[in-house]
Amino acid sequence: MNVIQHIVENSPVHVVDGALDAADLQRTHALCRMLPFTRVRYGYRADSSVPLNFDYQWIHPVAQDERALLPLITLQSLVNELAGEQWSPGRVHINCITPGERRHKHIDGAKGRVLVAVCFANSEWKSEWSGDLVFFDGDDEVLRIPPMPGRVVVFDGSLVHRGGVPVDDCPEVRYAIAHKFLGAA
């Protein structure tokens, strides 16, 4: 397992490669391809002091009985190792980002209250397909993390970020498991 730490707005962004073995990754990708995704309206904002904006995205909310089918124990172990055990597992969903879709800068929670673990779930992904997870400081793009099969990114939910969109001629959709962890109140 290889861990690289970046700093965005004084917060660590951990990029972990090799956390999933090939069999887990193949199983996870196959499951993502079979799951029903729903186009849902969601609220987003890049700053907690401004009103929500709204758009649509394809997601699959992970049900309790589906959790054992996904590498969530691995994500919990990584969070415990990288950020300590004060984080409790919260909501899990899978994003399905199609080529040409709109994605927006947003935050997932207040500083120190939500930690996010994103696991890229495609068993194959070519760099020319794009789809980078992008972090911002204000309007400035400060970090791009390319999706790689099984790559996990762990970060504070208060960091402004945007899920990447595959290029128009990409033959795949981009699957990412988003597991939120909640800090003590």
N, CA and C atoms as a LAMMPS dump frame, in Angstrom:
ITEM: TIMESTEP
0
ITEM: NUMBER OF ATOMS
555
ITEM: BOX BOUNDS ff ff ff
-5.0000000000000000e+02 5.0000000000000000e+02
-5.0000000000000000e+02 5.0000000000000000e+02
-5.0000000000000000e+02 5.0000000000000000e+02
ITEM: ATOMS id mol type element x y z
1 1 1 N 0.847 -1.168 0
2 1 2 C 0 0 0
3 1 3 C 0.9 1.241 0
4 2 1 N 0.545 2.201 -0.83
5 2 2 C 1.312 3.437 -0.96
6 2 3 C 0.409 4.606 -0.566
7 3 1 N 0.852 5.437 0.397
8 3 2 C 0.081 6.582 0.861
9 3 3 C 0.866 7.855 0.582
10 4 1 N 0.225 8.801 -0.085
11 4 2 C 0.811 10.12 -0.319
12 4 3 C -0.117 11.133 0.33
13 5 1 N 0.472 12.055 1.083
14 5 2 C -0.325 13.09 1.732
15 5 3 C -0.074 14.439 1.058
16 6 1 N -1.161 15.115 0.714
17 6 2 C -1.123 16.481 0.197
18 6 3 C -1.768 17.365 1.259
19 7 1 N -1.486 18.648 1.22
20 7 2 C -2.122 19.589 2.132
21 7 3 C -2.935 20.582 1.303
22 8 1 N -4.218 20.703 1.633
23 8 2 C -5.114 21.67 0.999
24 8 3 C -5.756 22.46 2.132
25 9 1 N -5.601 23.765 2.114
26 9 2 C -6.153 24.631 3.154
27 9 3 C -5.817 24.113 4.554
28 10 1 N -4.576 23.756 4.767
29 10 2 C -4.065 23.271 6.056
30 10 3 C -4.667 21.94 6.508
31 11 1 N -5.324 21.217 5.618
32 11 2 C -5.895 19.907 5.943
33 11 3 C -5.263 18.834 5.071
34 12 1 N -5.014 17.659 5.65
35 12 2 C -4.433 16.586 4.838
36 12 3 C -5.443 15.977 3.868
37 13 1 N -4.946 15.662 2.683
38 13 2 C -5.684 14.866 1.705
39 13 3 C -4.802 13.655 1.453
40 14 1 N -5.261 12.49 1.886
41 14 2 C -4.487 11.258 1.757
42 14 3 C -4.92 10.523 0.494
43 15 1 N -3.945 10.155 -0.326
44 15 2 C -4.191 9.367 -1.532
45 15 3 C -3.556 8.008 -1.302
46 16 1 N -4.381 6.961 -1.309
47 16 2 C -3.925 5.617 -0.981
48 16 3 C -4.106 4.714 -2.193
49 17 1 N -3.001 4.173 -2.672
50 17 2 C -3.042 3.203 -3.768
51 17 3 C -2.698 1.827 -3.214
52 18 1 N -3.355 0.793 -3.742
53 18 2 C -3.06 -0.573 -3.324
54 18 3 C -3.824 -1.037 -2.103
55 19 1 N -4.853 -0.294 -1.686
56 19 2 C -5.635 -0.7 -0.518
57 19 3 C -6.554 -1.884 -0.833
58 20 1 N -6.988 -1.981 -2.093
59 20 2 C -7.861 -3.092 -2.511
60 20 3 C -7.058 -4.064 -3.354
61 21 1 N -7.257 -5.339 -3.111
62 21 2 C -6.605 -6.31 -3.99
63 21 3 C -7.441 -6.452 -5.269
64 22 1 N -6.868 -7.075 -6.268
65 22 2 C -7.515 -7.182 -7.587
66 22 3 C -8.875 -7.867 -7.512
67 23 1 N -9.008 -8.9 -6.684
68 23 2 C -10.284 -9.618 -6.576
69 23 3 C -11.365 -8.717 -5.977
70 24 1 N -11.026 -7.962 -4.914
71 24 2 C -11.998 -7.042 -4.318
72 24 3 C -12.428 -5.984 -5.321
73 25 1 N -11.473 -5.474 -6.077
74 25 2 C -11.769 -4.437 -7.056
75 25 3 C -12.672 -4.977 -8.168
76 26 1 N -12.377 -6.149 -8.68
77 26 2 C -13.211 -6.763 -9.726
78 26 3 C -14.639 -6.991 -9.215
79 27 1 N -14.75 -7.494 -7.997
80 27 2 C -16.055 -7.758 -7.379
81 27 3 C -16.832 -6.442 -7.205
82 28 1 N -16.146 -5.411 -6.741
83 28 2 C -16.788 -4.124 -6.506
84 28 3 C -17.263 -3.498 -7.817
85 29 1 N -16.411 -3.54 -8.837
86 29 2 C -16.798 -2.975 -10.135
87 29 3 C -17.981 -3.747 -10.726
88 30 1 N -17.949 -5.058 -10.641
89 30 2 C -19.056 -5.864 -11.163
90 30 3 C -20.36 -5.525 -10.439
91 31 1 N -20.286 -5.331 -9.128
92 31 2 C -21.48 -4.963 -8.366
93 31 3 C -21.998 -3.588 -8.813
94 32 1 N -21.095 -2.613 -8.962
95 32 2 C -21.507 -1.276 -9.402
96 32 3 C -22.239 -1.335 -10.736
97 33 1 N -21.786 -2.177 -11.627
98 33 2 C -22.411 -2.276 -12.951
99 33 3 C -23.81 -2.886 -12.89
100 34 1 N -24.101 -3.625 -11.809
101 34 2 C -25.408 -4.28 -11.668
102 34 3 C -26.408 -3.463 -10.86
103 35 1 N -25.935 -2.533 -10.058
104 35 2 C -26.812 -1.79 -9.158
105 35 3 C -27.708 -0.803 -9.908
106 36 1 N -28.894 -0.559 -9.364
107 36 2 C -29.75 0.472 -9.961
108 36 3 C -29.302 1.861 -9.48
109 37 1 N -29.1 2.772 -10.402
110 37 2 C -28.758 4.153 -10.072
111 37 3 C -29.971 5.022 -10.373
112 38 1 N -30.162 6.014 -9.53
113 38 2 C -31.293 6.917 -9.664
114 38 3 C -30.765 8.33 -9.859
115 39 1 N -31.386 9.047 -10.766
116 39 2 C -31.006 10.452 -10.972
117 39 3 C -31.754 11.264 -9.92
118 40 1 N -31.005 11.823 -8.988
119 40 2 C -31.612 12.53 -7.867
120 40 3 C -31.241 14.01 -7.897
121 41 1 N -32.139 14.816 -7.374
122 41 2 C -31.871 16.233 -7.194
123 41 3 C -31.09 16.38 -5.895
124 42 1 N -30.034 17.145 -5.927
125 42 2 C -29.227 17.316 -4.725
126 42 3 C -28.862 18.783 -4.553
127 43 1 N -28.638 19.151 -3.315
128 43 2 C -28.209 20.502 -2.998
129 43 3 C -26.704 20.536 -2.821
130 44 1 N -26.096 21.628 -3.233
131 44 2 C -24.645 21.756 -3.091
132 44 3 C -24.298 23.216 -2.843
133 45 1 N -23.162 23.413 -2.216
134 45 2 C -22.601 24.746 -2.04
135 45 3 C -21.128 24.609 -1.721
136 46 1 N -20.362 25.607 -2.097
137 46 2 C -18.922 25.585 -1.869
138 46 3 C -18.546 26.332 -0.592
139 47 1 N -19.556 26.822 0.126
140 47 2 C -19.322 27.555 1.365
141 47 3 C -20.587 27.415 2.21
142 48 1 N -20.431 27.047 3.476
143 48 2 C -21.604 26.802 4.321
144 48 3 C -22.397 28.074 4.628
145 49 1 N -21.864 29.242 4.294
146 49 2 C -22.571 30.486 4.594
147 49 3 C -23.487 30.945 3.456
148 50 1 N -23.487 30.234 2.344
149 50 2 C -24.32 30.636 1.211
150 50 3 C -25.473 29.656 1.024
151 51 1 N -26.559 30.094 0.381
152 51 2 C -27.691 29.185 0.146
153 51 3 C -27.304 28.039 -0.787
154 52 1 N -28.069 26.964 -0.696
155 52 2 C -27.852 25.813 -1.57
156 52 3 C -28.237 26.131 -3.009
157 53 1 N -27.481 25.543 -3.942
158 53 2 C -27.868 25.467 -5.347
159 53 3 C -28.316 24.028 -5.566
160 54 1 N -28.989 23.758 -6.685
161 54 2 C -29.49 22.412 -6.93
162 54 3 C -29.163 21.958 -8.349
163 55 1 N -28.931 20.655 -8.488
164 55 2 C -28.725 20.018 -9.78
165 55 3 C -29.104 18.549 -9.616
166 56 1 N -28.74 17.727 -10.592
167 56 2 C -29.071 16.309 -10.578
168 56 3 C -27.811 15.471 -10.76
169 57 1 N -27.815 14.286 -10.174
170 57 2 C -26.705 13.352 -10.347
171 57 3 C -27.223 11.922 -10.21
172 58 1 N -26.46 10.984 -10.776
173 58 2 C -26.787 9.565 -10.668
174 58 3 C -26.101 8.994 -9.428
175 59 1 N -26.891 8.446 -8.508
176 59 2 C -26.308 7.806 -7.326
177 59 3 C -27.056 6.52 -6.994
178 60 1 N -26.386 5.701 -6.208
179 60 2 C -27.011 4.536 -5.602
180 60 3 C -26.747 4.627 -4.099
181 61 1 N -27.799 4.921 -3.296
182 61 2 C -27.599 4.921 -1.843
183 61 3 C -27.393 3.472 -1.395
184 62 1 N -26.314 3.21 -0.688
185 62 2 C -25.99 1.842 -0.291
186 62 3 C -26.858 1.444 0.898
187 63 1 N -27.646 0.4 0.704
188 63 2 C -28.514 -0.119 1.763
189 63 3 C -27.683 -0.926 2.765
190 64 1 N -28.224 -1.08 3.945
191 64 2 C -27.514 -1.791 5.016
192 64 3 C -27.092 -3.197 4.569
193 65 1 N -27.975 -3.914 3.857
194 65 2 C -27.642 -5.283 3.444
195 65 3 C -26.636 -5.332 2.295
196 66 1 N -26.336 -4.203 1.659
197 66 2 C -25.336 -4.158 0.59
198 66 3 C -23.94 -3.822 1.116
199 67 1 N -23.853 -3.318 2.33
200 67 2 C -22.571 -2.857 2.874
201 67 3 C -21.509 -3.956 2.892
202 68 1 N -21.91 -5.177 3.207
203 68 2 C -20.944 -6.278 3.28
204 68 3 C -20.377 -6.632 1.901
205 69 1 N -21.057 -6.216 0.837
206 69 2 C -20.609 -6.522 -0.516
207 69 3 C -19.553 -5.534 -1.026
208 70 1 N -19.343 -4.461 -0.29
209 70 2 C -18.412 -3.404 -0.696
210 70 3 C -17.211 -3.387 0.251
211 71 1 N -16.099 -2.781 -0.149
212 71 2 C -14.889 -2.786 0.684
213 71 3 C -14.931 -1.73 1.802
214 72 1 N -16.056 -1.655 2.508
215 72 2 C -16.222 -0.614 3.529
216 72 3 C -15.354 -0.863 4.757
217 73 1 N -15.07 -2.122 5.079
218 73 2 C -14.164 -2.411 6.206
219 73 3 C -12.779 -1.86 5.892
220 74 1 N -12.357 -1.985 4.64
221 74 2 C -11.066 -1.422 4.224
222 74 3 C -11.072 0.089 4.38
223 75 1 N -12.161 0.748 3.964
224 75 2 C -12.241 2.201 4.1
225 75 3 C -12.223 2.61 5.569
226 76 1 N -12.954 1.89 6.42
227 76 2 C -12.956 2.194 7.859
228 76 3 C -11.553 2.028 8.439
229 77 1 N -10.851 0.969 8.057
230 77 2 C -9.488 0.75 8.557
231 77 3 C -8.553 1.873 8.127
232 78 1 N -8.682 2.319 6.878
233 78 2 C -7.845 3.421 6.404
234 78 3 C -8.125 4.708 7.183
235 79 1 N -9.393 4.999 7.404
236 79 2 C -9.75 6.193 8.168
237 79 3 C -9.184 6.107 9.578
238 80 1 N -9.328 4.945 10.224
239 80 2 C -8.781 4.77 11.572
240 80 3 C -7.276 4.978 11.586
241 81 1 N -6.598 4.438 10.583
242 81 2 C -5.144 4.543 10.511
243 81 3 C -4.687 5.974 10.213
244 82 1 N -5.389 6.653 9.305
245 82 2 C -4.954 7.971 8.857
246 82 3 C -5.468 9.121 9.724
247 83 1 N -6.643 8.954 10.321
248 83 2 C -7.269 10.071 11.034
249 83 3 C -7.653 9.741 12.474
250 84 1 N -7.43 8.522 12.909
251 84 2 C -7.791 8.15 14.276
252 84 3 C -9.163 7.51 14.34
253 85 1 N -9.452 6.905 15.468
254 85 2 C -10.689 6.131 15.604
255 85 3 C -11.877 6.935 16.096
256 86 1 N -11.773 8.265 16.144
257 86 2 C -12.883 9.076 16.622
258 86 3 C -13.975 9.255 15.566
259 87 1 N -13.828 8.64 14.414
260 87 2 C -14.774 8.798 13.309
261 87 3 C -15.72 7.6 13.237
262 88 1 N -17.019 7.876 13.246
263 88 2 C -18.042 6.829 13.163
264 88 3 C -18.542 6.711 11.734
265 89 1 N -18.755 5.484 11.25
266 89 2 C -19.259 5.316 9.88
267 89 3 C -20.62 5.987 9.714
268 90 1 N -20.785 6.674 8.603
269 90 2 C -22.051 7.34 8.287
270 90 3 C -22.574 6.858 6.954
271 91 1 N -23.189 7.76 6.234
272 91 2 C -23.85 7.46 4.963
273 91 3 C -22.842 6.982 3.907
274 92 1 N -23.299 6.063 3.074
275 92 2 C -22.493 5.566 1.954
276 92 3 C -23.362 5.608 0.7
277 93 1 N -22.786 6.119 -0.374
278 93 2 C -23.462 6.04 -1.664
279 93 3 C -22.407 5.832 -2.747
280 94 1 N -22.876 5.435 -3.903
281 94 2 C -21.983 5.254 -5.046
282 94 3 C -22.39 6.266 -6.105
283 95 1 N -21.417 7.047 -6.553
284 95 2 C -21.629 7.994 -7.65
285 95 3 C -21.389 7.283 -8.968
286 96 1 N -22.213 7.595 -9.921
287 96 2 C -22.04 7.113 -11.298
288 96 3 C -21.991 8.36 -12.174
289 97 1 N -20.788 8.715 -12.615
290 97 2 C -20.627 9.943 -13.395
291 97 3 C -20.448 9.568 -14.866
292 98 1 N -21.373 10.049 -15.67
293 98 2 C -21.358 9.732 -17.094
294 98 3 C -20.61 10.815 -17.869
295 99 1 N -20.053 10.466 -19.025
296 99 2 C -19.363 11.472 -19.844
297 99 3 C -20.282 12.657 -20.147
298 100 1 N -19.712 13.861 -20.049
299 100 2 C -20.444 15.07 -20.391
300 100 3 C -21.347 15.619 -19.3
301 101 1 N -21.42 14.948 -18.159
302 101 2 C -22.272 15.405 -17.063
303 101 3 C -21.725 16.689 -16.436
304 102 1 N -22.579 17.434 -15.765
305 102 2 C -22.135 18.621 -15.007
306 102 3 C -21.829 18.204 -13.577
307 103 1 N -20.754 18.708 -13.031
308 103 2 C -20.423 18.514 -11.617
309 103 3 C -20.04 19.871 -11.051
310 104 1 N -20.274 20.051 -9.769
311 104 2 C -20.098 21.361 -9.165
312 104 3 C -19.176 21.293 -7.949
313 105 1 N -18.475 22.399 -7.704
314 105 2 C -17.675 22.527 -6.492
315 105 3 C -18.624 22.474 -5.295
316 106 1 N -18.205 21.759 -4.252
317 106 2 C -19.054 21.66 -3.066
318 106 3 C -18.237 21.237 -1.848
319 107 1 N -18.885 21.339 -0.696
320 107 2 C -18.337 20.793 0.545
321 107 3 C -19.297 19.705 1.014
322 108 1 N -18.792 18.804 1.86
323 108 2 C -19.632 17.736 2.385
324 108 3 C -19.977 17.927 3.856
325 109 1 N -19.411 18.938 4.503
326 109 2 C -19.733 19.171 5.907
327 109 3 C -18.804 20.197 6.526
328 110 1 N -19.083 20.53 7.772
329 110 2 C -18.289 21.516 8.504
330 110 3 C -16.939 20.927 8.898
331 111 1 N -15.936 21.786 9.007
332 111 2 C -14.57 21.36 9.33
333 111 3 C -14.552 20.511 10.596
334 112 1 N -13.896 19.369 10.495
335 112 2 C -13.752 18.481 11.627
336 112 3 C -14.995 17.681 11.991
337 113 1 N -16.069 17.825 11.242
338 113 2 C -17.318 17.116 11.559
339 113 3 C -17.595 15.962 10.612
340 114 1 N -17.089 16.062 9.355
341 114 2 C -17.306 15.014 8.347
342 114 3 C -15.972 14.707 7.689
343 115 1 N -15.648 13.43 7.639
344 115 2 C -14.474 12.959 6.908
345 115 3 C -15.007 12.116 5.76
346 116 1 N -14.403 12.233 4.593
347 116 2 C -14.883 11.526 3.409
348 116 3 C -13.804 10.567 2.926
349 117 1 N -14.211 9.353 2.606
350 117 2 C -13.332 8.386 1.954
351 117 3 C -13.976 8.075 0.598
352 118 1 N -13.272 8.41 -0.476
353 118 2 C -13.744 8.134 -1.835
354 118 3 C -12.896 7.002 -2.39
355 119 1 N -13.555 5.961 -2.872
356 119 2 C -12.858 4.825 -3.475
357 119 3 C -13.27 4.735 -4.938
358 120 1 N -12.299 4.891 -5.836
359 120 2 C -12.581 4.744 -7.264
360 120 3 C -12.8 3.263 -7.543
361 121 1 N -13.98 2.934 -8.075
362 121 2 C -14.413 1.538 -8.135
363 121 3 C -14.331 0.886 -9.507
364 122 1 N -13.809 1.597 -10.512
365 122 2 C -13.636 0.965 -11.822
366 122 3 C -12.419 0.05 -11.793
367 123 1 N -12.528 -1.126 -12.39
368 123 2 C -11.394 -2.057 -12.417
369 123 3 C -10.38 -1.678 -13.49
370 124 1 N -10.786 -0.793 -14.411
371 124 2 C -9.862 -0.253 -15.42
372 124 3 C -10.2 1.215 -15.592
373 125 1 N -9.169 2.057 -15.692
374 125 2 C -9.377 3.471 -15.986
375 125 3 C -8.126 4.011 -16.648
376 126 1 N -8.29 4.597 -17.833
377 126 2 C -7.161 5.158 -18.57
378 126 3 C -7.075 6.662 -18.3
379 127 1 N -5.868 7.175 -18.186
380 127 2 C -5.683 8.593 -17.848
381 127 3 C -6.356 9.519 -18.861
382 128 1 N -6.396 9.129 -20.117
383 128 2 C -7.011 9.996 -21.127
384 128 3 C -8.535 10.088 -20.982
385 129 1 N -9.128 9.275 -20.107
386 129 2 C -10.564 9.357 -19.854
387 129 3 C -10.906 10.478 -18.882
388 130 1 N -9.896 11.048 -18.239
389 130 2 C -10.048 12.166 -17.298
390 130 3 C -10.841 11.721 -16.061
391 131 1 N -11.701 12.578 -15.529
392 131 2 C -12.492 12.228 -14.345
393 131 3 C -11.802 12.515 -13.025
394 132 1 N -10.817 13.428 -13.02
395 132 2 C -10.057 13.727 -11.803
396 132 3 C -10.94 14.311 -10.7
397 133 1 N -10.64 13.937 -9.464
398 133 2 C -11.207 14.571 -8.28
399 133 3 C -10.395 15.841 -8.073
400 134 1 N -11.068 16.998 -8.016
401 134 2 C -10.381 18.283 -7.988
402 134 3 C -10.68 19.005 -6.674
403 135 1 N -9.636 19.57 -6.061
404 135 2 C -9.767 20.354 -4.837
405 135 3 C -9.448 21.807 -5.143
406 136 1 N -10.114 22.71 -4.402
407 136 2 C -10.003 24.143 -4.639
408 136 3 C -9.643 24.886 -3.358
409 137 1 N -9 26.024 -3.546
410 137 2 C -8.812 27.008 -2.485
411 137 3 C -9.418 28.281 -3.058
412 138 1 N -10.622 28.614 -2.607
413 138 2 C -11.376 29.699 -3.24
414 138 3 C -11.738 29.282 -4.65
415 139 1 N -11.4 30.121 -5.62
416 139 2 C -11.673 29.796 -7.027
417 139 3 C -10.511 29.067 -7.686
418 140 1 N -9.4 28.942 -6.965
419 140 2 C -8.193 28.351 -7.541
420 140 3 C -8.162 26.834 -7.372
421 141 1 N -7.957 26.147 -8.473
422 141 2 C -7.754 24.703 -8.429
423 141 3 C -6.364 24.45 -7.847
424 142 1 N -6.284 23.64 -6.769
425 142 2 C -4.999 23.433 -6.111
426 142 3 C -4.516 21.983 -6.134
427 143 1 N -5.404 21.038 -6.422
428 143 2 C -4.997 19.629 -6.446
429 143 3 C -5.944 18.842 -7.332
430 144 1 N -5.361 18.031 -8.225
431 144 2 C -6.131 17.111 -9.075
432 144 3 C -5.665 15.7 -8.751
433 145 1 N -6.622 14.822 -8.49
434 145 2 C -6.285 13.433 -8.204
435 145 3 C -6.96 12.563 -9.256
436 146 1 N -6.157 11.97 -10.135
437 146 2 C -6.747 11.129 -11.179
438 146 3 C -7.349 9.849 -10.589
439 147 1 N -8.485 9.415 -11.144
440 147 2 C -9.029 8.137 -10.703
441 147 3 C -8.114 7.009 -11.17
442 148 1 N -7.828 6.114 -10.278
443 148 2 C -7.096 4.896 -10.621
444 148 3 C -7.848 3.749 -9.974
445 149 1 N -7.873 2.594 -10.603
446 149 2 C -8.602 1.474 -10.03
447 149 3 C -8.21 1.217 -8.569
448 150 1 N -9.215 1.277 -7.688
449 150 2 C -9.008 0.986 -6.281
450 150 3 C -8.372 2.095 -5.473
451 151 1 N -8.048 3.212 -6.084
452 151 2 C -7.451 4.336 -5.341
453 151 3 C -8.48 4.858 -4.333
454 152 1 N -7.992 5.178 -3.134
455 152 2 C -8.843 5.736 -2.089
456 152 3 C -8.287 7.114 -1.724
457 153 1 N -9.185 8.082 -1.587
458 153 2 C -8.814 9.435 -1.178
459 153 3 C -9.592 9.752 0.096
460 154 1 N -8.873 10.153 1.145
461 154 2 C -9.487 10.468 2.442
462 154 3 C -9.223 11.944 2.731
463 155 1 N -10.298 12.696 3.042
464 155 2 C -10.151 14.139 3.252
465 155 3 C -11.262 14.702 4.124
466 156 1 N -11.004 15.862 4.692
467 156 2 C -11.981 16.582 5.506
468 156 3 C -13.104 17.067 4.598
469 157 1 N -14.34 16.826 5.002
470 157 2 C -15.493 17.186 4.189
471 157 3 C -15.701 18.676 4.006
472 158 1 N -14.952 19.504 4.736
473 158 2 C -15.078 20.957 4.569
474 158 3 C -14.252 21.479 3.401
475 159 1 N -13.403 20.632 2.831
476 159 2 C -12.6 21.056 1.684
477 159 3 C -13.477 21.149 0.436
478 160 1 N -13.321 22.233 -0.291
479 160 2 C -14.094 22.428 -1.519
480 160 3 C -13.518 21.514 -2.599
481 161 1 N -14.374 20.692 -3.18
482 161 2 C -13.936 19.723 -4.184
483 161 3 C -15.029 19.509 -5.222
484 162 1 N -14.638 18.825 -6.298
485 162 2 C -15.586 18.491 -7.365
486 162 3 C -15.209 17.132 -7.933
487 163 1 N -16.198 16.269 -8.075
488 163 2 C -15.981 14.992 -8.732
489 163 3 C -15.751 15.215 -10.212
490 164 1 N -14.828 14.46 -10.781
491 164 2 C -14.462 14.655 -12.178
492 164 3 C -15.389 13.953 -13.146
493 165 1 N -15.527 14.554 -14.298
494 165 2 C -16.385 14.035 -15.357
495 165 3 C -15.507 13.39 -16.43
496 166 1 N -15.84 12.182 -16.852
497 166 2 C -15.093 11.57 -17.953
498 166 3 C -15.27 12.38 -19.243
499 167 1 N -14.274 12.313 -20.113
500 167 2 C -14.364 12.997 -21.406
501 167 3 C -15.519 12.411 -22.222
502 168 1 N -15.986 13.193 -23.191
503 168 2 C -17.174 12.811 -23.96
504 168 3 C -17.069 11.459 -24.644
505 169 1 N -15.872 11.077 -25.115
506 169 2 C -15.754 9.809 -25.833
507 169 3 C -15.276 8.657 -24.941
508 170 1 N -15.359 8.84 -23.628
509 170 2 C -14.97 7.771 -22.696
510 170 3 C -15.964 6.61 -22.814
511 171 1 N -15.481 5.377 -22.939
512 171 2 C -16.378 4.237 -23.082
513 171 3 C -16.956 3.736 -21.748
514 172 1 N -16.557 4.341 -20.646
515 172 2 C -16.988 3.894 -19.318
516 172 3 C -17.675 5.028 -18.564
517 173 1 N -18.449 4.667 -17.556
518 173 2 C -18.882 5.64 -16.568
519 173 3 C -17.891 5.543 -15.409
520 174 1 N -17.795 6.592 -14.622
521 174 2 C -16.855 6.619 -13.503
522 174 3 C -17.621 6.327 -12.224
523 175 1 N -17.278 5.202 -11.584
524 175 2 C -17.898 4.823 -10.325
525 175 3 C -16.99 5.221 -9.171
526 176 1 N -17.583 5.78 -8.127
527 176 2 C -16.827 6.111 -6.929
528 176 3 C -17.714 5.877 -5.708
529 177 1 N -17.184 5.114 -4.775
530 177 2 C -17.882 4.908 -3.503
531 177 3 C -17.528 6.108 -2.623
532 178 1 N -18.531 6.776 -2.101
533 178 2 C -18.334 7.904 -1.186
534 178 3 C -18.835 7.485 0.193
535 179 1 N -17.91 7.3 1.118
536 179 2 C -18.257 6.882 2.473
537 179 3 C -17.969 8.056 3.399
538 180 1 N -19.026 8.557 4.074
539 180 2 C -18.875 9.667 5.005
540 180 3 C -18.67 9.1 6.408
541 181 1 N -17.792 9.742 7.158
542 181 2 C -17.542 9.408 8.554
543 181 3 C -17.833 10.641 9.389
544 182 1 N -18.446 10.452 10.546
545 182 2 C -18.88 11.561 11.373
546 182 3 C -17.994 11.696 12.602
547 183 1 N -17.592 12.936 12.875
548 183 2 C -16.788 13.215 14.05
549 183 3 C -17.661 13.412 15.275
550 184 1 N -17.048 13.41 16.439
551 184 2 C -17.796 13.617 17.68
552 184 3 C -18.416 15.007 17.673
553 185 1 N -19.607 15.102 18.188
554 185 2 C -20.337 16.397 18.214
555 185 3 C -19.714 17.374 19.183
